[in-house]
Amino acid sequence: LFKPPFVVAIFLVASFIALHRLHLPAKWMQPIGSAYEVLYALNIVWFLIDLINGILDKIYNRSQKTNKKIDINVIKTAKKVNSALFLFIGVTWSLNALGIDVKALLATLGIGGVAVAFAAQESVKNIIGGITIIVDSTLRIGDLVKVGDVEGTVDDIGLRSTKIRAYSGRLIIIPNSKLVDSNVENITSEPTRSVVCKLGLTYSTTPE
């Protein structure tokens, strides 16, 4: 788990020391130093993402051996949030290392974010719908469900949409906001099923 970022870290440190021993001009070393700081930041972020995702996988595997099993959708969502959070931290750290005023940039993005928020209303609704599905455990991966005219097996539950594999093998993608507002029939969760069969017999059939 730690080998790839650790190897990259050794390479970065070794190459940076090698560049210093070349006694390059100061005007070259300053941008090189900034570039290396960005690479260090991204490498640390990579390490932390792998670390936390590994811990989440360990927690999930241990829960499967107990009565309190954790839904795989919760783990997958936690991984996505973890990756997005640390990537944001890494980008912010990198911009700061390059001499960009992050506070001013965030303030500018905040003003423009109002307009973006209006344009992204559907996406926000889908994300909230995805969180609702995961928290309520309405659906699980592998469940056989029927949503309107769509019937099949739940292939994946994301933050924006849910993928259902129909009997024909086609993958149907349904936005989570529509899934939350629809009547969902979870066929897998039914305790029993009543099957009515009509047998046609000829008049010459014996009672036996």
C-alpha positions, 0 to 999 in steps of 0.5 A: 500500500505504501510502496508506490508513494514511498518510492516516489518520495525517495526519488524526489529527495534524491533528485533534489539533493542531486540538483543542489550539488550541481550548483545551478544559478539561484534564478533556476533553483527558486522555480525548481524548489517551488516545483519540488514543493508541489510534488512533495505536497501531491505525494503526501496527499497520495500517501494519505488517500491510500492510507485512509482508503486502506483503513476503510477496506480493513474496517469493511473486511473485519465487519463482514466477519461480525453481525454488524456488517457495514454496507459496501456503499458506505465504504465506497462513498467514504472513499470518494469523499476522502479522495476529493477532500485530500485532492482539494487540500493538495491543490490548495497546498500546491497553489500556495507553493507556487505563490498564488494567493489562495484566499483571494482565489477562494473569494473569487470562486465564492462569488462565482459559486453562486451562479454555479450553484443555480446551474448545478441544482440537479447535480446537487439534488442527485448527490443528496439523493445518493446520500439518502439511498446509502443512509436509508439502505434502500438499495444495495449492490446486487439487489434485484429491483424494479423502478417504473418500467426498469427491472434488473440488478443494482450494479453500482450506487454512486453519488450522482446516479445508480446503475441497474443491469437489466435482464437483457444485459444493458446498463441503465443509469438512473439519476438518484434524485429521480430514484428517490422520488420514484416507487422502488420495488426491492424484489430481493427483500421479499420474504416469500413469493406466491407462484400461481400455475394453471395446469391444462389437462385433457378430459382423458387424463386419469385421476392418478 
